[in-house]
């Protein structure tokens, strides 16, 4: 993989003070079906989330509300578009078990539920351009998981992108096909999004937890980097 960078546009930090995105890079991993122990961790995380939340008041939970307010600020109606963590929480409250996709995807989902913080995995094997979290121009293209329809984000919508290819719409909303972690994935990064009122230090705490799970179930080597207003960019680590 050629050397590429990962950055967060200054508009993000200006609009959302205190925001931190933790990056847990992993290389030389062996992905595949989750073993029983990992699936059990996923089920336990679902049960724990359901035990501490209520569907009637979910939108007012501080860690859900902060993302709803963020979505509203860049023009996405929270009633229509859900953050990944709200979507996971709602499934847990409906006792609708998440499908076990593969070890890397399951690790991201279970840790998201444990901490009520988005933690999504993106395969790096096919990445050749710089990655950026930034406002969209509207000219970029996006293909959602399970679809072959090309979409365009709304101008000003916060996107995670490789050049003009959108990897995730609405900040922590829908992930696309381009960086889906599959059984063939050997390099991956987890985006760990920490927004007020969560403490910025949680990004590294969650990263350490993900690193332990990756080491146990996928092997490989890991490195953590936190991006903030003071440190908005980093080279992508590939070992």
Secondary structure, 3 states (H helix, E strand, C coil): CCCCEEEECHHHHHHCCCCEEEEEEEECCCCCCCCHHHHHHHHHHHHHHHHHCCHHHHHHCHHHHHHHHHHHHCCCCCCCCCCHHHHHHHHHHCCCCCCCCCHHHHHHHHHHHHHCCCEEEEECCCCCCCEEEEECCCCCEEEECCCCCEECCCCCCEEEEECCEEEECCCCCCEECCCCCCCCCCCEEEEEEECCCCCCCHHHHHHHHHHHHHHHHCCCEEEEEEEECCECEEECCCC
